[in-house]
Every structure is written in structure tokens, then in C-alpha cells.
Amino acid sequence: MKFCSNCAEPVSKKIPEGDDRPRYICTSCDTIHYQNPRMVVGVVVAEEDQVLLCRRAIEPRKGFWTLPAGFMENGETSLSGALRETWEEARAEVDSPQLYRVFELPYINQVYILYLGLLRAGNYAAGPESLEVKLFKEADIPWTELAFPIVTDTLTEYFGDRKTAVFPVRISEVEPHWHRQKA
């Protein structure tokens, strides 16, 4: 950030009085510009022994498969955003959504909130951000073509949970891939 969104004057990064971390502060109007994590919301859409995946039509990872998910908008709950993203990317509606998975990625300032739900009426189609949308059984998932490690982790956990019919809510912090390789 270089300029204040309030008055367009330059900002500087310093710790405001009473705070404990550096923030962008306008050098003219003293507005403090807080930067907070971005929320990514989505749904693991299930139908019997299959899950719905979308082949991305946009970067990053264009052409790779993912769960229907995207950035939460202002004025939405995490669930309403997840259902909106599922409609936008997969033209799918979901019944019985329940919180399923939370991933915290502090190194890129993101939090992923994923719900688990049932595909309503078997209807789905590619939305504008998807090249293709398809239901996959576990054995048919293109594991090497998944867009993000979070998708791989979530699908692995989901198919494991299906075996016990217990779907616990899991919350975990994700370390950067370069840190995972060193461990």
C-alpha cells in the first residue's frame, strides 16, 4: 500500500500508539489501514459415493480440479458465501450443509472454511469460472491434477470419514510448502 484510500496522500508503515504491530498509516489524515486475512469459503458437494469437482477456468492453477470455493464477500456469512460460490462455479445447490473443515494459512493471510453438503436434485453445470464440472468416485479422482494441497487434504479426509460415517469438524494451521519440505 502506497497511498491512503481516504485522502490519497502517502502512507507509512509504523506501529500506531496502543497497538503491537506495524500498520499502514496515512501521513496526512492519520487513518490507520488495517489489513486482515481473506476468507475462502466453499463446499464439499457429495452425491452418494461421489464428490463434485470443478476444472478451473481461471488462474491460479487454470485447468486443474478443485472444490467449488472462492473469496467471501462483504455482507455474507461463511455459509451463504460457500453456497454462492458453489452456485457460481458449479451451478449446484446444496442440501443439509454443515461445517466440515477449517484451514488457517497465516503465511498468505487466508482462512479456508469448507462445508459438507448433499447435491440437490443431481443438477450441476460449469459456471463462468469452471471449464468443466464432474462427479467423481474416490478411485476416479484425478489426484495429480488437483489445484491445491488443501483440496487433496480435504478429499482424503472426506473419503476416510465416509468409511466410518463420522464427519468431524477439523481445524488446522497449514505451513508453507517450503517449510513442510524441511521438516
C-alpha positions as CSV (number, residue, x, y, z in Angstrom):
1,M,0.0,0.0,0.0
2,K,1.4,3.4,-1.0
3,F,-1.5,5.8,-0.7
4,C,-4.4,6.4,1.6
5,S,-7.8,5.2,0.3
6,N,-9.3,8.1,2.4
7,C,-7.4,11.1,1.1
8,A,-4.9,9.7,-1.5
9,E,-1.8,11.0,0.4
10,P,1.2,8.7,1.0
11,V,1.1,6.2,3.9
12,S,4.0,4.9,6.0
13,K,4.3,1.7,7.9
14,K,4.7,2.0,11.7
15,I,3.2,0.8,14.9
16,P,0.3,3.0,16.0
17,E,0.1,4.1,19.6
18,G,-1.6,1.4,21.7
19,D,-1.0,-1.3,19.0
20,D,1.5,-4.1,18.8
21,R,2.2,-4.5,15.1
22,P,3.1,-2.3,12.1
23,R,0.2,-0.8,10.1
24,Y,-0.1,1.5,7.2
25,I,-0.9,5.0,8.5
26,C,-1.7,8.0,6.4
27,T,0.9,10.7,6.7
28,S,-1.8,13.4,6.3
29,C,-5.1,12.3,7.8
30,D,-3.7,9.7,10.2
31,T,-6.1,7.0,9.0
32,I,-4.9,3.5,10.0
33,H,-5.3,1.0,7.3
34,Y,-5.9,-2.5,8.8
35,Q,-5.2,-5.4,6.5
36,N,-6.9,-8.6,7.5
37,P,-7.0,-12.2,6.3
38,R,-9.1,-13.1,3.3
39,M,-11.7,-15.8,3.8
40,V,-12.1,-18.5,1.2
41,V,-15.4,-20.4,1.5
42,G,-16.7,-23.5,-0.3
43,V,-18.5,-26.8,-0.2
44,V,-17.6,-30.5,-0.5
45,V,-20.6,-31.4,-2.5
46,A,-21.5,-35.1,-2.2
47,E,-23.8,-37.4,-4.0
48,E,-23.8,-40.9,-2.8
49,D,-20.2,-42.1,-3.1
50,Q,-19.1,-39.2,-5.3
51,V,-17.9,-35.6,-4.9
52,L,-18.3,-32.7,-7.2
53,L,-15.2,-31.1,-8.6
54,C,-14.7,-28.1,-10.9
55,R,-11.9,-27.8,-13.5
56,R,-10.6,-24.2,-13.1
57,A,-11.1,-21.8,-16.0
58,I,-9.1,-19.1,-14.2
59,E,-5.7,-18.6,-12.7
60,P,-4.1,-19.6,-10.4
61,R,-3.9,-23.3,-11.5
62,K,-6.1,-22.9,-14.6
63,G,-7.1,-26.4,-15.9
64,F,-6.7,-28.1,-12.5
65,W,-9.5,-29.6,-10.5
66,T,-10.8,-28.0,-7.3
67,L,-13.8,-27.9,-4.9
68,P,-16.3,-25.2,-5.6
69,A,-15.0,-22.3,-3.5
70,G,-13.9,-18.7,-3.6
71,F,-13.5,-15.5,-1.6
72,M,-16.2,-14.5,0.8
73,E,-17.9,-11.1,0.0
74,N,-18.7,-8.4,2.5
75,G,-22.2,-8.8,3.9
76,E,-22.1,-12.6,3.6
77,T,-21.9,-15.3,6.3
78,S,-19.4,-18.0,5.6
79,L,-22.2,-20.4,4.7
80,S,-24.0,-18.0,2.3
81,G,-20.7,-17.3,0.6
82,A,-20.0,-21.0,0.3
83,L,-23.4,-21.7,-1.2
84,R,-23.0,-18.7,-3.6
85,E,-19.6,-19.9,-4.7
86,T,-20.9,-23.4,-5.3
87,W,-23.7,-22.0,-7.5
88,E,-21.3,-19.6,-9.4
89,E,-18.7,-22.3,-10.1
90,A,-20.8,-25.5,-10.4
91,R,-24.4,-24.3,-10.9
92,A,-25.1,-26.7,-8.0
93,E,-27.4,-26.2,-5.0
94,V,-26.7,-27.9,-1.7
95,D,-28.9,-29.6,0.9
96,S,-28.0,-30.1,4.6
97,P,-24.8,-28.0,4.6
98,Q,-22.7,-28.5,7.8
99,L,-19.3,-27.0,8.8
100,Y,-16.6,-29.6,7.9
101,R,-13.1,-28.2,7.5
102,V,-11.2,-25.0,8.5
103,F,-7.6,-24.4,7.3
104,E,-5.7,-21.4,8.6
105,L,-2.9,-20.2,6.2
106,P,-1.3,-17.3,8.1
107,Y,1.7,-17.1,5.7
108,I,-0.6,-16.0,2.9
109,N,-3.3,-14.3,5.1
110,Q,-6.1,-16.7,4.2
111,V,-8.6,-18.8,6.1
112,Y,-10.5,-21.6,4.3
113,I,-13.9,-22.6,5.6
114,L,-15.4,-25.6,3.9
115,Y,-18.9,-27.1,4.4
116,L,-20.1,-30.5,3.6
117,G,-23.4,-30.8,1.8
118,L,-25.5,-33.0,-0.4
119,L,-26.1,-32.2,-4.1
120,R,-29.7,-31.1,-4.6
121,A,-31.6,-32.9,-7.4
122,G,-28.4,-34.0,-9.1
123,N,-28.2,-30.8,-11.1
124,Y,-24.8,-29.1,-11.9
125,A,-23.1,-27.5,-14.8
126,A,-19.9,-25.4,-15.4
127,G,-20.2,-21.8,-14.3
128,P,-18.1,-19.0,-15.7
129,E,-15.0,-19.8,-13.6
130,S,-15.1,-23.5,-14.5
131,L,-14.1,-25.3,-17.7
132,E,-15.9,-28.5,-16.6
133,V,-17.8,-29.9,-13.6
134,K,-17.9,-33.5,-12.8
135,L,-18.9,-36.0,-10.1
136,F,-16.0,-38.3,-9.1
137,K,-15.8,-41.6,-7.1
138,E,-12.7,-41.8,-4.9
139,A,-10.9,-44.1,-7.3
140,D,-11.5,-41.8,-10.3
141,I,-10.4,-38.5,-8.8
142,P,-7.5,-37.0,-10.8
143,W,-5.3,-36.8,-7.7
144,T,-2.3,-35.5,-9.7
145,E,-4.4,-32.8,-11.3
146,L,-5.8,-31.2,-8.1
147,A,-5.3,-27.5,-7.9
148,F,-4.2,-27.0,-4.3
149,P,-2.9,-29.2,-1.4
150,I,-6.0,-28.2,0.7
151,V,-8.2,-29.9,-1.9
152,T,-6.1,-33.0,-1.7
153,D,-6.2,-33.0,2.1
154,T,-10.0,-32.3,2.3
155,L,-10.8,-35.1,-0.2
156,T,-8.6,-37.6,1.5
157,E,-10.2,-36.8,4.9
158,Y,-13.7,-36.9,3.4
159,F,-13.3,-40.3,1.8
160,G,-11.8,-41.6,5.1
161,D,-14.7,-40.2,7.0
162,R,-17.2,-41.8,4.7
163,K,-15.9,-45.2,5.8
164,T,-17.0,-44.5,9.4
165,A,-19.9,-42.2,8.6
166,V,-18.5,-39.7,11.1
167,F,-17.7,-36.3,9.7
168,P,-15.9,-34.3,12.5
169,V,-15.1,-30.6,12.1
170,R,-11.3,-30.3,11.8
171,I,-9.3,-27.1,12.2
172,S,-5.6,-26.9,11.4
173,E,-2.9,-24.4,10.5
174,V,-1.2,-25.0,7.2
175,E,2.5,-24.3,7.0
176,P,4.1,-23.1,3.7
177,H,5.1,-25.9,1.4
178,W,8.8,-24.8,1.7
179,H,8.6,-25.3,5.5
180,R,6.9,-28.7,5.2
181,Q,9.7,-29.9,2.9
182,K,12.4,-29.0,5.5
183,A,10.6,-30.9,8.4
